[in-house]
């Protein structure tokens, strides 16, 4: 019986250590996407862990609202991310005009390796991002 109590006591002491994974801190992660000086009206945003900067956590995706804002629900791993943005298929101008010659944002923004967008999610607290997309 004494051996059982000793083993149980050791398990209680070791259990909080987990399997070596860092716990995810409570964070607020969000921001706004701009295109041509206006909030991007809808779409998807994806944060892909930047392994070149030591982040190997899971990717994060969320919805860009009609006012260009986005926020991620749930726990988010801290670290550096490369970012991809894609408008809704029917977002923006459907036919090119002189004021808006392209119907959607340039395709490079859909690829996190080519977009040029990145950001660091802080270990705790709030991480707010402003991404400005351009035609050039």
C-alpha positions as CSV (number, residue, x, y, z in Angstrom):
1,X,0.0,0.0,0.0
2,X,2.9,2.3,0.9
3,X,4.4,1.8,-2.6
4,X,1.0,2.7,-4.2
5,X,0.9,6.0,-2.2
6,X,4.4,6.8,-3.2
7,X,3.7,6.3,-6.9
8,X,0.5,8.3,-6.7
9,X,2.3,11.1,-4.9
10,X,5.0,11.1,-7.7
11,X,2.4,11.2,-10.4
12,X,0.7,14.2,-8.8
13,X,4.0,16.0,-8.7
14,X,4.9,15.2,-12.3
15,X,1.5,15.7,-14.0
16,X,1.7,19.5,-14.1
17,X,4.9,19.3,-16.1
18,X,3.1,17.8,-19.1
19,X,4.9,16.5,-22.1
20,X,7.2,19.5,-22.6
21,X,4.8,21.7,-24.6
22,X,4.5,25.2,-23.4
23,X,1.1,26.3,-22.4
24,X,-0.7,28.7,-24.6
25,X,-1.1,32.1,-22.9
26,X,-4.3,34.0,-23.1
27,X,-4.1,36.5,-26.0
28,X,-6.2,38.8,-28.1
29,X,-5.1,38.6,-31.7
30,X,-6.7,40.6,-34.5
31,X,-6.5,43.7,-36.7
32,X,-7.6,45.1,-40.0
33,X,-6.8,44.6,-43.7
34,X,-6.7,47.6,-46.0
35,X,-6.8,47.7,-49.8
36,X,-6.6,50.8,-51.9
37,X,-7.1,53.0,-48.8
38,X,-10.3,51.2,-47.9
39,X,-11.0,48.3,-45.5
40,X,-11.0,45.0,-47.4
41,X,-14.6,44.0,-47.4
42,X,-14.6,40.3,-46.4
43,X,-12.4,37.4,-47.1
44,X,-10.0,35.1,-45.3
45,X,-6.7,35.7,-43.5
46,X,-4.2,32.9,-42.6
47,X,-1.2,33.1,-40.3
48,X,1.3,30.5,-41.2
49,X,4.1,29.8,-38.6
50,X,7.4,31.2,-39.8
51,X,9.8,28.3,-39.3
52,X,12.8,30.5,-40.4
53,X,12.1,32.5,-37.2
54,X,11.6,29.5,-34.9
55,X,7.8,29.1,-35.0
56,X,6.6,25.6,-35.6
57,X,3.1,25.9,-34.1
58,X,-0.2,25.4,-35.9
59,X,-1.5,27.8,-38.6
60,X,-4.3,30.1,-37.7
61,X,-7.1,31.2,-40.0
62,X,-9.9,33.6,-39.6
63,X,-12.5,35.6,-41.4
64,X,-12.1,39.2,-42.6
65,X,-15.3,41.0,-41.8
66,X,-17.0,43.5,-44.1
67,X,-15.2,46.4,-42.3
68,X,-11.8,44.8,-42.9
69,X,-11.4,43.6,-39.3
70,X,-10.4,40.2,-38.2
71,X,-9.9,38.4,-34.9
72,X,-8.9,34.9,-34.0
73,X,-10.9,32.9,-31.5
74,X,-9.3,30.4,-29.1
75,X,-5.7,30.0,-28.1
76,X,-3.0,31.2,-30.4
77,X,0.7,30.2,-30.1
78,X,3.1,33.1,-29.8
79,X,5.8,33.6,-32.4
80,X,6.4,34.9,-35.9
81,X,3.9,34.2,-38.7
82,X,3.8,34.8,-42.5
83,X,0.4,36.0,-43.5
84,X,-1.8,35.3,-46.5
85,X,-5.0,37.2,-47.4
86,X,-7.7,36.2,-49.9
87,X,-10.8,38.3,-50.6
88,X,-14.2,36.7,-50.9
89,X,-14.8,35.4,-54.4
90,X,-17.5,38.0,-55.0
91,X,-15.8,40.8,-52.9
92,X,-15.0,44.1,-54.5
93,X,-15.6,45.2,-58.0
94,X,-16.7,42.5,-60.4
95,X,-15.9,44.5,-63.5
96,X,-12.8,46.6,-63.9
97,X,-13.3,50.3,-64.0
98,X,-11.0,53.3,-64.4
99,X,-11.2,53.9,-60.6
100,X,-10.8,50.2,-59.8
101,X,-8.9,48.5,-62.6
102,X,-8.5,45.1,-60.9
103,X,-11.4,43.0,-59.6
104,X,-9.5,41.6,-56.6
105,X,-6.3,42.0,-54.7
106,X,-3.1,40.7,-56.4
107,X,-2.6,37.0,-56.3
108,X,0.7,37.2,-54.4
109,X,-1.3,38.0,-51.2
110,X,-2.8,34.5,-51.3
111,X,0.6,33.0,-50.8
112,X,2.2,33.5,-47.4
113,X,5.7,33.0,-48.9
114,X,5.1,35.8,-51.5
115,X,2.8,38.2,-49.8
116,X,5.5,40.2,-47.9
117,X,3.1,40.2,-44.9
118,X,4.3,39.0,-41.5
119,X,3.8,39.7,-37.8
120,X,4.7,38.5,-34.3
121,X,2.1,37.2,-31.9
122,X,3.2,38.2,-28.4
123,X,3.3,35.6,-25.6
124,X,0.5,37.2,-23.7
125,X,-1.8,40.2,-23.9
126,X,-2.8,41.8,-27.2
127,X,-1.3,41.6,-30.7
128,X,-2.9,43.9,-33.2
129,X,-2.0,44.0,-36.8
130,X,-2.7,46.5,-39.7
131,X,-2.0,45.0,-43.2
132,X,-2.1,47.4,-46.2
133,X,-2.3,45.7,-49.6
134,X,-1.3,47.4,-52.8
135,X,-1.6,46.8,-56.5
136,X,2.2,47.2,-57.0
